[in-house]
Amino acid sequence: MQQTRPFVRTLPAALFALLLSACAGSATPGTSAGPGAATDARARSVSGPEAKGGAEYVYVANFGSANVSAYSLATATGALTQIAGSPFAAGAGPVGVTIDPKGRYAYVGNFSANTISGYAVDATTGALTPLAGSPFPAGTQPYGAAIDPNDAFAFVPNRGSNNVSAYAIDAATGALKAVAGSPFAAGAGPVSAAVDPAGPYLYVADRNGNSVAALAIAKNGALKQVKGSPFAAGTNPFGVIVDTAGKFVYVANYGSSTISAYAIDAKTGALKQIAGSPFPTAAGPYNITIDPNDKFVYVPNNNADQVSAYTLDASTGALTAVTGSPYGAGQNTNGIGTDPSGKFVYAANEGSNDISAYSVDASTGALTQIGGSPFPSGSGPFEIGSCSVSGKVCKPSSI
């Protein structure tokens, strides 16, 4: 989600032993009841303007309760209200949730079930309906999917089997079908992936290899390592993301509490660390996100119960800590995401079973917790996805 994590306090041991152990088979899947009781019973129906055009929805994969919490986002305040039917069932140990670029389907990686759950997204209500054929088979211990900008292929890193499953997406049904040659080798302990929106490249964080794999995406969805791959990262890299301009790659290094930043060679897909990289974070950075305008970067710090914030230099890729950063969050903060407007940031707190919500200062990137935060989730919330309604679809904040 490889080497044992250096915890400095008591954590939900069964859950983290499964996700973060040195060996993929070192824990028995499905044995943990999660760090706490699910609180999804507090969900209520959505009505009024939040269920109409212009609405936004937030989705959270709950590892411990094997489901996905779905929320309506109040666009004026950022507050979250669980929608009717939430939480929606997933497979065992869901860890990642991804909405396709066209805003029709959602995919959830089920770490403990070795599958991918697929759903149709109802833009009117935010509800999730399982796709025909779901769940789809994956490798061992899959994480969240990365989807190419053309909505043709989905790529899922499999930590336990050290590879990436590549799928063709059926445009009419959302069903996933393995491409020829899948799965593809991706280093040691791949745990997250990101597609370059400006070129046919996929970047994969290899937690056990302390590196980032760069793979070229063929027209049929097949993957091939680019020259020089894998590229060195910090200790235990976990989250990886590409800016929306397709110029830079950022990797959160859990073990070394840093962010590695790279410039992308547009011709080859190769990575070169930029000046100043790696950049320091608070303890245990676990994931990473960039606001839709490529102005700010946010990182959840699992060992510090905080969120670090940075400004992004669009010309150099360098990161500068925002004044006041890091900001307080809940316990064992793992997931992070912005809403499609870039006005709000949401952090998944796996240890306290809730979601911290912040408003973003558009000028500085500073965060302020909003009223009502944190909001209840299921057990062990892990990763976050969001989308904004446009016509009959709900488009995500990024790919």
C-alpha positions in Angstrom: 0.0 0.0 0.0 6.5 -3.6 1.8 8.7 -2.5 4.6 7.2 -2.2 8.1 6.2 1.4 8.8 8.1 3.1 11.7 5.1 4.1 13.9 5.7 6.2 16.9 2.4 5.6 18.6 -0.3 3.0 19.0 -2.2 2.5 15.7 -5.0 0.2 14.4 -2.5 -2.6 14.2 -4.5 -5.2 12.3 -5.4 -2.8 9.6 -1.9 -1.4 9.1 -0.3 -4.8 9.3 -2.3 -5.8 6.3 -1.7 -2.7 4.3 1.8 -1.8 5.1 3.8 -5.0 6.0 7.1 -5.9 4.5 5.7 -8.9 2.7 2.5 -8.9 0.7 1.3 -12.1 2.3 2.3 -11.2 5.9 -1.2 -10.6 7.0 -4.4 -12.5 6.5 -6.8 -10.6 4.2 -10.2 -9.7 5.7 -9.4 -10.5 9.3 -9.5 -6.9 10.5 -12.8 -5.3 11.7 -11.2 -1.9 11.1 -10.1 0.8 13.6 -13.6 1.7 14.7 -17.3 1.3 14.2 -18.7 2.7 10.9 -20.7 5.9 11.3 -22.5 5.7 7.9 -25.9 5.3 9.7 -25.9 9.0 9.9 -26.4 9.4 6.2 -29.5 11.2 5.1 -31.2 11.9 1.7 -30.2 14.8 -0.5 -32.8 17.2 -1.9 -32.9 20.7 -3.3 -30.1 22.5 -5.2 -27.3 20.1 -4.2 -29.0 17.3 -6.2 -29.4 19.4 -9.4 -27.2 20.6 -12.1 -23.9 22.2 -10.8 -23.9 19.8 -7.8 -20.7 18.2 -6.6 -20.1 14.8 -5.0 -17.4 13.4 -2.9 -16.6 9.6 -2.7 -14.5 7.9 0.0 -13.3 4.3 0.0 -13.7 2.8 3.4 -11.1 0.0 3.9 -12.5 -1.3 7.2 -16.2 -1.4 6.3 -15.8 -2.6 2.7 -17.9 0.2 1.2 -17.9 3.7 -0.4 -19.3 6.7 1.4 -20.9 9.2 -1.0 -21.6 12.8 -0.1 -23.2 15.8 -1.6 -20.9 18.8 -1.4 -22.5 22.2 -0.5 -20.7 24.4 -3.1 -21.1 27.5 -1.0 -19.6 26.1 2.2 -17.9 22.8 1.4 -19.9 20.9 3.9 -20.6 17.2 3.2 -23.9 15.4 3.5 -24.2 11.7 2.9 -26.6 11.0 0.0 -29.5 8.5 0.0 -28.2 4.9 -0.2 -24.7 5.7 1.1 -22.6 3.8 1.9 -22.4 1.6 -1.3 -21.1 -1.9 -1.0 -17.6 -2.6 -2.4 -15.3 -5.6 -2.2 -13.1 -6.5 0.8 -10.6 -3.7 1.7 -11.4 -0.9 -0.7 -8.6 1.6 -0.9 -8.9 3.7 -4.0 -11.8 5.4 -5.8 -11.4 6.9 -9.3 -14.0 8.6 -11.5 -13.4 8.3 -15.3 -12.7 11.6 -17.1 -16.0 11.6 -18.9 -17.8 11.4 -15.6 -19.9 8.3 -16.1 -18.2 5.6 -14.1 -16.4 5.1 -10.8 -13.8 2.3 -10.1 -12.7 1.1 -6.7 -9.6 -1.0 -6.0 -10.4 -3.8 -3.5 -7.1 -4.5 -1.8 -8.2 -7.6 0.1 -10.4 -9.1 -2.6 -8.0 -8.7 -5.6 -10.7 -7.1 -7.6 -11.9 -3.8 -9.0 -15.5 -2.7 -8.4 -17.1 -0.7 -11.1 -20.1 1.6 -10.8 -22.3 3.9 -12.9 -22.5 7.4 -11.4 -25.9 8.9 -11.2 -25.3 12.6 -11.9 -28.7 13.5 -10.5 -28.4 11.9 -7.1 -24.7 10.9 -6.8 -25.7 7.3 -6.3 -23.5 4.4 -7.4 -24.9 1.4 -9.2 -22.7 -1.7 -9.8 -21.8 -2.3 -13.5 -22.6 -5.5 -15.2 -19.7 -7.9 -14.7 -18.4 -6.1 -11.6 -16.2 -6.8 -9.7 -13.5 -7.3 -12.3 -10.4 -9.4 -11.5 -7.1 -7.7 -10.7 -3.7 -8.7 -9.5 -2.8 -9.3 -5.9 -3.6 -6.4 -3.5 -4.7 -3.8 -6.1 -4.9 -0.1 -5.3 -6.8 2.8 -7.1 -7.0 3.0 -10.9 -5.4 5.7 -13.1 -7.4 6.4 -16.3 -6.0 7.9 -19.5 -7.4 11.3 -20.7 -9.2 9.7 -23.6 -11.2 7.4 -21.2 -10.0 4.4 -23.1 -7.8 2.6 -20.6 -7.6 2.0 -16.8 -4.4 1.0 -15.0 -4.3 -0.6 -11.6 -1.1 -1.1 -9.5 -1.0 -4.4 -7.7 1.3 -4.3 -4.7 1.3 -8.0 -3.9 2.1 -9.2 -7.5 4.5 -6.4 -8.3 2.7 -5.4 -11.5 0.1 -3.2 -13.2 -3.2 -4.5 -14.6 -4.2 -2.7 -17.8 -7.8 -2.7 -19.0 -9.7 -1.4 -21.9 -12.9 0.5 -20.8 -16.1 -0.3 -22.7 -17.4 3.1 -23.5 -21.0 1.9 -23.5 -21.1 -0.1 -20.4 -18.0 0.8 -18.3 -16.9 -2.8 -18.2 -13.2 -3.5 -17.9 -11.4 -6.0 -20.1 -7.7 -6.9 -19.7 -5.6 -5.7 -22.6 -3.2 -8.1 -24.4 -0.2 -8.8 -22.3 -1.6 -7.6 -19.0 -0.5 -7.4 -16.2 2.8 -5.6 -16.8 5.9 -5.5 -14.6 6.1 -2.3 -12.5 8.9 -2.7 -9.9 8.6 -3.7 -6.2 5.4 -3.0 -4.4 3.6 -0.6 -6.8 0.9 1.2 -4.8 -0.3 4.2 -6.8 -0.3 5.3 -10.4 -0.9 8.5 -12.4 -1.3 9.2 -16.1 0.5 12.1 -17.9 -2.4 14.1 -19.4 0.0 15.6 -22.0 1.6 12.4 -23.2 1.2 8.6 -23.3 3.0 7.9 -20.1 2.1 6.2 -16.8 4.0 6.8 -13.6 3.9 4.2 -10.7 5.2 4.7 -7.2 7.1 1.5 -6.1 7.0 1.6 -2.3 9.4 -1.4 -1.8 11.8 -0.2 -4.5 12.1 3.4 -3.4 11.6 4.4 -7.0 9.1 5.6 -9.6 8.5 3.5 -12.7 7.8 5.3 -16.0 5.9 3.3 -18.6 4.9 4.3 -22.1 1.3 3.6 -23.0 0.8 2.0 -26.5 -2.2 2.6 -28.6 -3.7 -0.7 -27.5 -3.1 0.1 -23.8 0.0 -2.1 -23.4 2.8 -0.8 -21.2 6.6 -0.7 -21.7 9.2 0.7 -19.4 10.8 3.9 -20.8 14.6 4.2 -21.0 16.1 4.8 -17.6 13.1 3.6 -15.6 12.7 3.2 -12.7 13.8 6.5 -11.3 15.1 7.0 -7.8 12.7 8.4 -5.2 12.8 8.8 -1.4 12.1 6.0 1.1 8.8 4.2 0.7 7.2 6.4 -2.0 3.5 6.1 -1.8 1.4 8.7 -3.6 2.2 9.9 -7.1 0.6 12.6 -9.2 1.2 14.5 -12.5 0.3 18.2 -12.8 -2.5 19.0 -15.2 -0.1 20.6 -17.7 1.8 17.4 -17.9 5.2 19.0 -17.0 5.9 17.6 -13.5 5.6 14.5 -11.4 5.4 14.6 -7.6 5.8 11.6 -5.2 5.1 11.5 -1.5 7.8 9.5 0.3 6.4 8.1 3.5 9.6 6.8 5.0 11.7 9.9 4.4 9.0 12.5 5.0 9.7 14.2 1.7 8.2 15.0 -1.7 10.3 14.1 -4.8 9.6 16.4 -7.7 10.5 15.6 -11.3 10.4 17.3 -14.7 9.0 15.1 -17.5 10.9 14.7 -20.7 8.0 15.2 -23.2 9.7 13.2 -25.9 10.7 10.1 -23.9 8.7 10.2 -20.6 11.9 10.1 -18.6 12.1 11.9 -15.2 14.7 14.3 -13.9 14.6 15.6 -10.3 14.2 19.4 -10.3 16.3 21.8 -8.3 15.5 21.7 -4.6 14.0 18.2 -4.7 13.2 16.4 -2.4 11.0 18.9 -0.4 10.4 18.3 3.3 7.0 17.5 4.7 5.6 16.6 8.2 5.9 13.0 9.3 4.7 10.2 7.1 3.4 11.8 3.9 1.0 9.2 2.5 -0.6 10.6 -0.6 -0.6 13.8 -2.7 -2.9 16.0 -4.7 -2.7 19.2 -6.8 -5.5 21.8 -7.1 -7.2 22.0 -10.5 -5.3 25.2 -11.4 -1.9 23.8 -10.7 -1.3 26.4 -8.0 -1.1 24.4 -4.8 0.0 20.9 -3.6 -1.5 19.2 -0.6 -0.1 16.2 1.3 -1.7 14.2 4.2 0.8 13.3 6.9 -0.2 10.0 8.5 2.3 10.1 11.4 1.6 13.7 12.2 -2.2 13.9 11.8 -1.7 16.9 9.6 -2.0 18.2 6.0 1.0 20.0 4.5 0.4 22.7 1.9 2.7 24.1 -0.8 2.6 26.6 -3.6 3.7 25.2 -7.0 6.0 27.2 -9.3 4.5 26.6 -12.7 7.8 27.3 -14.5 10.2 25.3 -12.4 8.0 22.8 -10.5 9.5 23.8 -7.2 7.4 23.7 -4.0 7.3 26.3 -1.3 5.5 25.7 2.0 2.4 27.8 2.6 2.6 30.1 5.6 0.8 28.3 8.5 1.4 24.8 7.1 1.0 22.1 8.2 -2.6 22.1 9.3 -4.3 19.9 11.9 -6.4 16.9 10.7 -7.8 13.7 12.3 -6.0 10.5 13.2 -3.8 8.8 10.7 -4.5 11.0 7.8 -4.1 9.0 4.5 -6.2 10.3 1.6 -6.4 13.8 0.1 -8.3 15.4 -2.6 -9.7 18.8 -3.8 -13.1 19.4 -5.2 -13.3 20.2 -8.9 -13.6 23.9 -8.3 -10.4 24.0 -6.2 -12.3 25.8 -3.4 -12.1 22.9 -0.9 -9.7 20.2 0.3 -10.7 17.0 1.9 -8.5 14.6 4.0 -9.4 11.1 4.9 -8.5 10.2 8.5 -8.2 6.4 8.7 -7.7 6.3 12.4 -10.7 8.5 13.5 -13.1 7.4 10.8 -13.9 10.8 9.4 -13.1 13.4 6.8 -11.5 16.8 7.5 -12.8 19.5 5.3 -11.0 22.8 4.5 -11.7 26.0 2.5 -8.8 27.1 0.4 -7.5 30.7 0.3 -7.4 31.2 -3.5 -4.4 33.6 -3.2 -2.2 31.8 -0.8 -3.3 28.2 -0.7 -3.8 28.3 3.1 -6.4 26.0 4.6 -9.2 26.7 7.1 -11.4 24.0 8.5 -15.0 24.6 7.6 -18.0 24.4 9.9 -19.1 20.9 10.8 -15.6 19.4 10.0 -14.7 16.6 10.4 -17.6 14.7 8.8 -18.3 11.0 9.6 -17.3 8.2 7.2 -17.2 4.5 7.2 -14.5 2.5 8.9 -10.9 3.2 7.8 -11.5 5.9 5.1 -8.6 5.6 2.7 -8.8 7.6 -0.5 -11.0 10.3 -1.9 -12.6 11.1 -5.3 -14.8 14.0 -6.3 -16.8 15.2 -9.3 -18.9 18.1 -10.6 -22.2 17.7 -12.4 -22.2 18.9 -16.0 -25.3 17.9 -17.9 -25.9 14.2 -17.4 -22.4 13.3 -16.2 -20.2 14.1 -13.1 -16.7 15.0 -14.2 -13.8 14.5 -11.8 -11.4 17.2 -10.6 -8.5 15.6 -12.3 -7.5 12.3 -14.0 
